[in-house]
Amino acid sequence: MRVHELAKELDLNSKDIIKILKDNKITVKGHMSSVSDEGIKLVKDSAAKTSAKTSSAKAPSQKKKQAHSGEISKKPEKKKAKEDVISVKSVKVVEAEEEEKKPSKVIELDLPVSVKSLAQKINAKPNELIAKLMTMSIFASLNQMLDAETAEIVAREYGYDLLKREAKKVEPVEIVEEKKSLFEEELLEKIEDKPEDLKTRPPIVTFLGHVDHGKTTLLDYIRKTKVVSKEHGGITQHIGAYRVNSSHGSIAFLDTPGHEAFTAMRARGANVTDIAVLIIAADDGVMPQTVEAINHSKAAGVAIMVAITKVDKPTANVERVKRQLTELNLVPEDWGGEIICCEVSGITGEGVDHLLEMISLQAEILELKANPARPAEGTVVEAKLTRDRGPIVVGLVRKGTLKRGDIIISGMYFGKVKALIDEYGRNLNSAGPSVPVEISGLAGVPEAGSEFRVISGEKTAKSIAEHRQRKYKDELLDKRQKVTLENLYDRIKQGNSRELRIVLKCDVQGSIEAILKSIQGIDSKEVNLNIIHSGLGDINDSDIMLASASSGIVIGFHVRMSPGVKDLAKTQGVEIRHYKIIYDLINEIRLGLEGLLEPERKEVVTGHAEVRQVFKISKVGNIAGCHVLDGYINRNSFVRVQRSDEAIFEGRIDSLKRFKDEVKEVKTGFECGISIGGFKDFSEGDIVESYIIEKTVRKL
């Protein structure tokens, strides 16, 4: 039973229960702590004694007789009658009568309730209430919704009883159904395009493949830019969307990162594309991430082409690459299959024009069409939060035409399109099908990979966004409660919780997605990695305070610190780590987790000594006179006493002597005197086995 449950049963305050337990030397941390059967008995006995004392204190005093009238006045009679009643009441009834004289402390609430609303009801400052929730390991914002159990616990801490209004079950069901209907009718309404309205659109092409196989270098040559020089480590860290006008027509390119940490980003790239071009280096061949890219492309149902890069290198082996592709059921055209293979070089430009021609030919076969006259729909390729322009979305229009001034919704956020900017920084008035464009005007940063859509009115968009926000908060609250009130509490109670807590800040949503995906691959049953918060933008004071309250660290990826944050972190004792390359981040997190693992313990026997004679020394006890048979006996060793091949005692050496001198170590062939703590029953012929425990650092 927990403290707050016991307090409720006995109609006492949680603080009183905690005080009683601490007075009896039973340690509890708060109202969520568990109380043993012994503790429950102590509390109940103490409460009973308090009740008895209260009753005794309230017992009627002996009345003095009136000297002359022989009667008791009416006033004392009333007092006596009242005191007689009090004397037979329990302490609960006495407290209830005292409470009747005070204003009622029962509050009525609709549940779930926001932190702000609860603070107003219980006359608490919102920041104090948030701090109180943090002590319960619930990190809630001002508008965070709290469930019935949490709200009831908090209200009791402030001396209020909660009267719930959630008993009426019909009303919430009707509200949910109404919102669901609005969501389906307004957002999921399907617009059917007439065949005569469909126009040919440019293909959307994704470059997929292993790290450092030349994807961005090849796209560099096509676009005549220097994307690679801007990326740390020469590796693409974010998805880029670009439109290229070649002699074979317009093509939209998605350049996805090749490192294995960006699995989710590559998967998203494959899902929004029409044609997936597998980039394979001729000098390296098919690699694990190449196979992964093939699986993503097949799962998305897109057409697959192959570009064999770095053919200008002396070590290039094109035939080996084709043989490897055949083993993966991707047979090249010149080998009798259907997969188009182009040999290219991103340095010299060899074969690039042929690749563009093949892409255009494949697009013609696919007959890619869209209706440019309808409201726009598309996919969020990337999203980020900027200081000067606020939330920015890199979107790829799939259907219709997106215009400045349109009301759009994506994920939990909506807004009016303020600006449309292409990949060259030019302002556009509109963007049609297969056009990548930077969109500003949304109220927040949607998740990368989510859809955006033009909505007919701002009111409708607001209703849909609010519905999604409520749904997200409910899901988040459920998730937090499961960890905070059940799993985490149980692990701490059992004393085997080892956890590395992290506040993660990134520059774009895709990086958060990729890092979380990689972290999930670090599997350990003994150590838990807890991302207590992840968000976009620079590291600020709030991140430091959250990490401080949670005993965590702050990790920044491609972000800076707000002014004064470094000094605050130093004051709070919070460690901040910055990274620009994702695999450095993952490796250091792995090392951090390994540091929390219990080291592997291994017993190493150092020597054996035979008891030749037992000496009885007054005030000391028995000392074993031994001869070291093999190895050595160390003063700080663990020892095991064996008799007839059976271990009869294990402990540590108290004293190790050579003649009268205390020594650190005795080697093979020498005599010594051994005293073992807690054991004096030596017999001649006993074997004292000495051993040490070696600790080895474990790896994940």
C-alpha positions in Angstrom: 0.0 0.0 0.0 1.3 3.5 -0.8 1.4 6.5 1.5 -1.5 8.4 -0.2 -3.7 5.3 -0.2 -3.1 4.7 3.6 -3.8 8.4 4.2 -7.0 8.2 2.4 -8.1 5.0 4.3 -7.3 6.6 7.7 -8.6 10.1 6.6 -5.2 11.6 7.5 -2.8 13.9 5.6 0.1 12.2 3.7 2.5 14.5 5.6 1.3 13.1 8.9 1.8 9.5 7.7 5.3 10.3 6.5 6.2 11.9 9.8 4.9 8.9 11.8 7.0 6.6 9.6 10.1 8.7 9.9 9.7 8.9 13.7 9.8 5.1 13.7 12.9 5.1 11.5 11.1 4.0 8.4 12.4 6.0 5.4 9.9 7.1 2.8 10.5 9.7 0.0 7.0 10.9 -0.6 3.3 10.1 -0.9 4.0 7.7 -3.8 6.3 5.5 -1.6 5.1 2.0 -0.6 4.5 1.2 3.1 5.3 -2.3 4.4 2.8 -4.3 6.6 4.9 -3.3 9.6 4.7 0.3 8.7 1.0 0.2 8.2 0.5 -1.3 11.7 2.7 1.4 13.2 0.7 4.1 11.5 -2.6 2.6 12.6 -1.4 2.2 16.2 -0.2 5.8 16.3 -3.5 7.1 14.8 -5.4 5.1 17.5 -3.3 6.6 20.3 -3.8 10.0 18.9 -7.6 9.3 18.8 -7.5 8.2 22.4 -5.6 11.2 23.6 -8.0 13.5 21.7 -11.0 11.8 23.3 -9.3 12.0 26.7 -8.6 15.7 26.3 -12.2 16.3 25.3 -13.7 14.3 28.1 -16.1 16.3 30.3 -14.6 17.8 33.4 -16.2 17.2 36.8 -18.8 19.8 37.4 -19.0 21.6 40.7 -22.3 21.6 42.5 -24.1 24.8 43.1 -23.6 25.6 46.8 -27.1 27.0 47.5 -29.5 26.2 44.7 -28.4 22.5 44.4 -29.1 22.7 40.6 -26.8 23.0 37.6 -27.4 26.0 35.4 -28.7 25.5 31.9 -25.5 26.6 30.3 -23.4 23.9 32.0 -26.0 21.3 31.2 -25.6 22.0 27.5 -21.9 22.0 27.8 -22.0 18.6 29.6 -24.3 17.1 27.0 -22.0 18.2 24.2 -18.9 16.9 25.9 -20.6 13.6 26.5 -21.1 13.2 22.8 -17.5 14.2 22.0 -16.1 11.8 24.4 -17.5 8.8 22.5 -16.5 10.1 19.1 -13.4 9.1 17.2 -10.8 11.5 16.1 -12.2 11.4 12.6 -15.6 12.7 13.8 -13.9 15.4 15.8 -11.9 16.5 12.7 -15.1 16.4 10.7 -16.9 18.7 13.1 -14.0 21.1 13.0 -14.0 21.1 9.2 -17.7 22.0 9.2 -16.8 25.3 10.8 -14.4 26.0 7.9 -15.3 26.7 4.2 -15.8 23.5 2.2 -12.6 22.2 0.6 -14.3 20.0 -1.9 -13.7 21.0 -5.6 -15.6 19.8 -8.6 -13.7 19.2 -11.9 -14.1 17.9 -15.4 -11.5 15.3 -15.9 -8.9 15.2 -17.4 -8.0 18.7 -16.2 -5.1 21.0 -17.3 -2.4 22.0 -14.9 -3.5 25.6 -15.2 -7.1 24.9 -14.4 -6.2 22.6 -11.4 -3.8 25.3 -10.0 -6.7 27.9 -10.1 -9.1 25.5 -8.3 -6.7 24.6 -5.5 -5.4 28.2 -5.2 -1.8 27.3 -6.1 0.7 29.1 -8.2 1.1 27.3 -11.6 4.9 27.2 -11.3 4.6 25.7 -7.8 2.3 23.1 -9.1 4.6 22.2 -12.0 7.4 21.9 -9.5 5.3 19.6 -7.4 4.5 17.4 -10.4 8.3 17.2 -11.2 8.9 15.7 -7.8 6.4 13.0 -8.9 8.5 12.6 -12.1 5.7 14.1 -14.2 7.1 16.8 -16.5 4.0 18.8 -17.5 3.5 22.1 -19.2 0.9 24.7 -18.2 -1.6 23.3 -20.6 -0.8 19.6 -20.1 -3.8 17.5 -19.2 -3.7 15.4 -16.0 -5.8 12.3 -15.5 -8.1 11.6 -12.5 -5.6 9.7 -10.3 -2.9 12.3 -10.7 -5.2 15.2 -10.2 -6.7 13.6 -7.0 -3.2 13.0 -5.5 -2.1 16.6 -6.2 -5.4 18.0 -4.8 -5.0 16.0 -1.6 -1.5 17.4 -1.2 -3.0 20.9 -1.1 -5.8 19.8 1.3 -8.7 19.4 -1.2 -11.0 16.6 -2.0 -11.8 16.0 -5.6 -15.3 15.6 -6.8 -15.1 14.0 -10.3 -17.5 14.8 -13.0 -16.5 11.9 -15.2 -19.2 9.7 -14.0 -21.5 10.7 -16.9 -20.2 8.4 -19.6 -22.6 9.3 -22.3 -21.4 12.9 -22.8 -17.7 12.2 -23.5 -18.6 9.5 -26.0 -20.8 12.0 -27.9 -18.1 14.6 -27.9 -15.5 12.2 -29.2 -17.8 11.0 -32.0 -18.6 14.6 -33.0 -14.9 15.5 -33.2 -14.1 12.3 -35.2 -16.9 13.1 -37.6 -15.5 16.6 -38.1 -12.0 15.2 -38.7 -13.2 12.7 -41.2 -15.5 15.1 -43.1 -13.2 18.0 -43.3 -9.7 16.6 -43.5 -10.1 13.1 -45.0 -12.5 14.2 -47.6 -11.4 12.7 -50.9 -11.4 14.8 -54.1 -11.7 12.7 -57.2 -9.8 14.0 -60.2 -11.4 13.8 -63.6 -9.3 12.1 -66.3 -9.5 15.2 -68.5 -8.0 17.4 -65.6 -4.9 15.2 -65.2 -1.7 16.7 -66.6 1.8 15.1 -66.9 4.0 15.9 -63.9 7.8 15.6 -63.5 9.1 12.5 -61.8 10.2 12.6 -58.1 13.6 10.8 -57.9 15.4 9.6 -54.8 19.1 8.8 -54.6 19.5 5.9 -52.1 22.6 4.0 -51.1 25.5 3.5 -48.7 27.5 6.2 -47.1 30.3 7.8 -49.3 29.1 6.1 -52.5 28.8 9.4 -54.3 25.1 10.3 -54.0 25.6 14.0 -53.2 28.6 14.3 -55.5 26.6 13.0 -58.4 23.7 15.4 -57.6 26.3 18.1 -57.3 27.3 17.6 -60.8 23.7 17.6 -62.0 22.8 20.8 -60.2 26.2 22.5 -60.7 26.5 23.3 -56.9 28.7 22.4 -54.0 26.4 20.7 -51.5 29.1 18.3 -50.2 31.4 21.1 -49.0 28.6 22.4 -46.7 28.1 19.1 -44.9 30.2 18.1 -41.9 32.4 15.1 -42.6 31.4 15.2 -46.3 28.3 13.2 -45.3 24.8 14.5 -46.0 23.1 15.1 -42.6 19.6 16.2 -43.9 17.3 15.5 -46.8 17.5 17.9 -49.6 14.8 18.5 -52.3 15.8 20.0 -55.6 14.3 20.6 -59.0 16.5 20.2 -62.1 15.6 21.3 -65.6 17.6 19.1 -68.0 17.5 18.6 -71.7 15.3 15.6 -71.0 12.7 17.6 -69.0 12.2 18.7 -65.4 13.1 16.2 -62.6 12.6 16.6 -58.8 15.4 15.0 -56.8 15.5 13.9 -53.2 19.0 13.5 -51.8 18.9 11.2 -48.7 21.7 10.6 -46.3 23.6 7.3 -46.6 24.7 6.6 -43.1 22.9 3.8 -41.4 21.6 6.1 -38.6 19.3 7.7 -41.2 17.3 4.6 -41.9 14.0 6.3 -41.1 14.9 9.3 -43.3 15.7 7.0 -46.2 12.6 5.1 -45.7 10.6 8.3 -45.8 12.4 9.3 -49.0 11.5 6.0 -50.7 7.8 6.5 -49.7 7.4 9.9 -51.4 9.3 9.0 -54.5 8.4 7.7 -58.0 11.8 6.4 -59.0 14.5 5.1 -56.6 18.0 5.3 -58.0 20.4 3.0 -56.1 23.8 4.6 -56.0 26.5 1.9 -55.8 30.3 2.7 -55.9 32.1 0.6 -58.5 35.1 0.2 -56.2 33.1 -0.8 -53.1 30.2 -2.8 -54.3 26.9 -3.6 -52.6 26.9 -2.8 -48.9 24.5 -3.4 -46.0 22.8 0.0 -46.5 22.4 -0.7 -50.2 20.4 -3.8 -49.4 18.4 -1.8 -46.9 17.7 0.8 -49.6 16.5 -1.9 -51.9 14.1 -3.2 -49.3 12.7 0.3 -48.7 12.2 0.8 -52.4 10.4 -2.5 -52.9 8.2 -1.9 -49.8 7.2 1.5 -51.2 6.4 -0.1 -54.6 8.5 2.4 -56.6 10.5 1.8 -59.8 14.1 0.9 -59.2 17.1 2.0 -61.3 20.8 1.6 -60.6 23.6 4.2 -61.0 27.1 2.6 -60.6 29.3 5.5 -59.6 33.1 6.1 -59.4 33.7 4.3 -62.6 36.6 6.6 -63.3 38.6 5.0 -60.4 41.3 2.5 -61.3 39.9 0.0 -58.8 36.4 0.1 -60.3 34.8 -3.3 -60.9 31.4 -2.8 -62.6 30.9 -6.5 -63.4 31.2 -7.4 -59.7 28.5 -4.9 -58.8 26.1 -6.3 -61.5 26.8 -9.8 -60.2 26.0 -8.7 -56.6 22.7 -7.1 -57.9 21.8 -10.3 -59.6 22.2 -12.2 -56.3 19.6 -9.7 -54.9 17.1 -10.5 -57.7 17.9 -7.2 -59.5 19.1 -8.4 -62.9 20.5 -5.6 -65.2 19.1 -5.1 -68.7 22.3 -6.1 -70.4 22.2 -9.3 -68.4 18.7 -10.1 -69.6 16.8 -8.5 -66.8 14.6 -5.4 -66.4 16.8 -3.1 -64.2 18.3 -0.1 -65.9 22.0 0.3 -64.9 23.9 3.4 -65.8 27.7 3.8 -65.3 28.5 7.3 -64.1 31.1 9.5 -62.5 30.1 12.5 -60.3 33.7 13.9 -60.8 34.1 13.8 -64.6 30.4 13.7 -65.5 30.7 10.5 -67.5 27.3 8.9 -68.1 25.3 11.6 -66.3 23.4 12.7 -69.4 22.5 9.0 -70.1 21.2 8.6 -66.5 18.9 11.7 -66.9 17.7 10.3 -70.2 16.9 6.9 -68.6 15.1 8.6 -65.7 12.9 10.6 -68.2 12.2 7.4 -70.2 11.2 5.5 -67.0 8.9 8.4 -66.1 7.2 8.2 -69.5 6.6 4.5 -68.9 5.1 5.2 -65.5 2.7 7.9 -67.0 3.0 10.2 -64.0 0.0 12.6 -63.9 -1.6 15.0 -61.4 -4.4 17.6 -61.4 -2.8 21.1 -60.9 -6.2 22.8 -60.6 -7.3 21.2 -57.2 -6.3 22.2 -53.6 -2.7 21.2 -52.9 -1.6 18.1 -51.1 1.9 17.1 -50.4 4.6 15.6 -48.1 6.8 17.4 -45.5 10.3 16.4 -46.5 11.9 18.4 -43.7 11.0 20.8 -41.0 12.9 23.2 -38.7 12.6 26.1 -36.4 14.5 29.3 -37.2 15.1 32.4 -35.1 14.1 35.0 -37.7 11.4 33.2 -39.7 9.9 30.8 -37.2 8.8 27.3 -38.4 10.0 26.4 -41.9 8.8 23.4 -43.8 10.4 21.9 -46.9 7.4 20.4 -48.7 7.0 18.4 -51.9 3.7 19.1 -53.7 2.1 15.9 -54.9 -1.3 17.1 -56.1 -2.8 20.4 -56.9 -1.1 23.8 -56.7 0.0 25.5 -53.5 -0.4 29.3 -53.5 0.6 32.1 -51.2 -2.3 32.9 -48.8 -3.6 29.3 -48.8 -4.7 27.9 -45.4 -2.8 24.6 -44.8 -2.6 22.1 -42.1 0.2 19.6 -41.3 0.2 17.3 -38.3 -1.0 19.3 -35.3 -0.3 22.8 -36.8 -2.1 25.0 -39.3 -1.4 28.5 -40.7 -1.6 30.7 -43.8 1.2 30.4 -46.3 3.2 33.5 -46.0 6.0 32.7 -48.4 7.0 30.0 -51.0 10.7 29.8 -51.7 12.4 27.4 -54.2 15.7 25.7 -53.8 17.6 28.6 -55.3 16.1 31.2 -52.8 13.6 32.7 -55.2 10.1 33.7 -54.0 7.3 31.9 -55.8 3.6 32.8 -56.0 2.6 29.1 -56.5 4.1 25.6 -56.6 2.5 22.9 -58.7 2.9 19.1 -58.7 6.4 17.6 -58.1 7.7 21.0 -57.1 9.9 21.1 -53.9 9.3 24.4 -52.0 10.1 26.0 -48.7 6.9 27.0 -46.8 6.6 29.5 -44.0 3.5 30.4 -42.0 2.7 27.3 -40.0 2.1 27.8 -36.2 4.6 25.0 -35.3 7.0 22.4 -36.6 5.3 19.3 -38.0 6.9 15.9 -38.1 9.1 15.1 -41.1 7.2 12.7 -43.4 3.8 14.0 -42.4 1.3 15.2 -45.0 0.2 18.8 -45.6 -3.0 19.8 -47.2 -4.9 23.0 -48.2 -8.1 23.5 -46.1 -11.1 25.6 -47.2 -11.2 27.8 -44.1 -9.2 28.9 -41.1 -11.9 27.9 -38.7 -12.0 24.3 -40.0 -8.2 24.1 -40.0 -8.1 25.3 -36.4 -10.7 22.7 -35.3 -8.8 19.9 -36.9 -5.4 21.1 -35.4 -6.9 21.4 -31.9 -8.4 17.9 -32.2 -5.0 16.5 -33.2 -3.3 18.3 -30.3 -5.7 16.9 -27.8 -5.2 13.4 -29.1 -1.4 13.8 -29.0 -1.5 15.1 -25.4 -3.7 12.2 -24.3 -1.3 9.7 -25.9 1.7 11.5 -24.4 0.1 11.7 -21.0 -0.7 7.9 -21.1 2.9 7.2 -22.0 4.4 9.4 -19.3 2.1 8.0 -16.6 3.0 4.4 -17.5 6.7 5.2 -17.1 6.3 7.5 -14.1 3.7 5.9 -11.9 4.2 2.2 -12.7 7.4 1.0 -14.4 9.9 3.6 -13.2 8.6 3.5 -9.7 8.7 -0.2 -9.5 12.3 -0.3 -10.9 13.4 2.3 -8.3 11.6 0.4 -5.5 13.4 -2.8 -6.5 16.7 -1.0 -6.4 17.9 -2.1 -9.8 17.2 0.9 -11.9 20.1 2.2 -14.0 19.1 5.0 -16.3 20.8 7.6 -18.5 18.5 10.6 -19.0 18.9 12.9 -22.0 17.5 16.2 -23.1 18.0 16.2 -26.9 17.9 19.4 -29.0 18.4 19.3 -32.8 18.1 21.8 -35.7 15.6 19.8 -37.8 12.9 17.2 -37.1 14.6 14.6 -39.3 17.7 14.5 -37.1 15.6 13.8 -34.0 13.9 11.0 -35.9 17.2 9.5 -37.0 18.9 9.8 -33.6 15.9 8.2 -31.8 15.9 5.4 -34.3 19.6 4.7 -33.7 19.3 4.8 -30.0 16.6 2.1 -30.1 19.2 -0.2 -31.5 21.3 0.0 -28.4 19.7 -2.8 -26.5 20.3 -3.6 -22.8 18.0 -5.1 -20.2 20.1 -3.6 -17.3 20.4 0.0 -18.5 17.6 2.2 -19.7 18.1 5.2 -22.0 15.4 7.8 -21.4 15.0 10.7 -23.8 13.1 12.9 -21.3 12.7 15.7 -23.9 13.5 16.2 -27.6 12.9 19.4 -29.5 14.0 21.8 -32.1 16.1 25.0 -31.7 18.9 26.2 -29.6 19.6 24.9 -26.1 17.9 27.2 -23.6 17.4 27.7 -19.8 14.4 25.4 -19.8 16.4 22.5 -21.1 19.1 23.0 -18.5 16.5 23.1 -15.6 14.8 20.0 -16.9 18.1 18.1 -17.1 19.0 19.3 -13.6 15.7 18.2 -12.1 16.0 14.8 -13.8 19.7 14.3 -13.2 20.3 14.1 -16.9 22.6 15.6 -19.6 21.9 17.8 -22.5 22.9 16.8 -26.1 22.8 19.3 -28.9 23.0 18.3 -32.6 23.8 21.2 -35.0 22.5 23.7 -32.5 23.9 26.5 -30.3 23.3 27.8 -26.8 21.2 30.8 -25.9 23.1 33.6 -24.0 23.7 32.7 -20.3 22.9 29.0 -20.7 26.5 27.9 -20.2 26.7 29.7 -16.9 23.4 28.3 -15.8 24.6 24.7 -16.7 27.7 25.2 -14.7 25.7 26.4 -11.7 23.3 23.5 -11.9 26.0 21.0 -12.6 24.5 19.9 -16.0 26.7 18.5 -18.7 26.2 19.8 -22.3 27.6 18.0 -25.3 27.6 19.3 -28.9 27.8 17.1 -32.0 27.9 17.7 -35.7 28.3 14.2 -36.9 25.6 11.7 -35.9 27.8 8.6 -35.4 30.0 10.4 -33.0 26.9 11.2 -30.9 25.7 7.5 -31.0 29.1 6.2 -30.1 29.4 8.4 -27.1 25.9 7.5 -25.9 26.8 3.9 -26.2 29.9 4.5 -24.1 27.8 6.4 -21.5 25.4 3.4 -21.2 28.3 1.0 -20.9 29.6 3.1 -17.9 26.3 2.4 -16.1 26.5 -1.4 -16.6 27.5 -3.5 -13.6 31.0 -4.8 -14.4 31.4 -8.5 -15.0 32.8 -10.2 -11.9 35.2 -13.1 -12.3 36.8 -15.1 -9.5 40.5 -15.7 -9.8 42.2 -18.2 -7.4 45.6 -16.8 -6.3 46.9 -19.6 -4.1 46.3 -22.4 -1.5 47.7 -22.8 2.0 47.5 -25.9 4.3 46.8 -25.5 8.0 49.7 -27.3 9.8 49.0 -26.1 13.4 46.4 -24.1 15.3 47.5 -21.6 17.9 45.2 -20.3 20.6 45.9 -16.7 21.5 44.1 -14.9 24.4 41.9 -12.0 23.4 42.5 -12.9 19.7 41.2 -16.5 19.2 42.6 -19.2 17.0 45.3 -18.5 14.5 46.0 -20.9 11.7 49.7 -21.7 11.2 49.9 -22.4 7.4 52.2 -23.5 4.7 51.6 -21.9 1.3 51.3 -24.8 -1.2 51.0 -22.8 -4.4 50.6 -19.3 -5.7 50.4 -16.6 -3.0 48.2 -15.5 -0.2 47.5 -11.7 -0.1 46.5 -9.7 2.9 43.5 -8.2 1.0 42.3 -11.5 -0.6 39.0 -13.3 -0.1 39.5 -16.8 1.4 37.6 -20.0 1.4 38.2 -22.6 4.1 37.9 -26.2 2.7 37.7 -29.3 4.8 37.4 -32.7 3.1 36.9 -31.0 -0.3 34.0 -29.1 1.1 33.9 -25.3 1.6 32.9 -24.7 5.2 33.4 -20.9 5.4 34.1 -17.9 3.1 35.3 -14.5 4.3 38.3 -12.2 4.3 41.7 -12.3 5.9 41.9 -10.2 9.1 45.6 -10.7 9.7 48.5 -12.2 7.7 51.8 -12.6 9.6 55.3 -13.9 9.1 56.6 -14.6 12.6 55.6 -11.5 14.5 55.4 -9.1 11.5 52.3 -8.2 9.6 53.0 -8.8 5.9 51.1 -7.9 2.7 51.8 -11.2 0.8 53.3 -14.7 1.4 54.4 -16.8 -1.6 54.8 -20.5 -2.3 56.9 -22.5 0.2 56.8 -20.1 3.0 55.1 -20.3 6.5 52.6 -17.8 7.7 49.9 -17.1 10.3 46.4 -16.5 9.1 43.4 -15.0 11.0 40.0 -14.9 9.3 37.3 -12.5 10.4 34.2 -14.4 11.8 35.9 -17.8 11.7 38.1 -19.4 14.4 37.2 -23.2 14.1 40.4 -24.2 12.3 41.6 -27.8 12.2 44.9 -29.2 11.1 44.7 -30.3 7.4 42.2 -27.5 6.4 43.0 -25.8 3.1 42.7 -22.0 2.9 42.0 -21.0 -0.7 42.8 -17.4 -1.5 41.0 -15.6 -4.4 40.3 -12.2 -5.8 37.4 -10.8 -7.7 38.3 -9.2 -11.1 35.9 -6.7 -12.6 35.7 -6.4 -16.3 34.0 -3.5 -18.1 31.1 -4.9 -20.1 30.2 -3.8 -23.6 26.8 -3.4 -25.2 
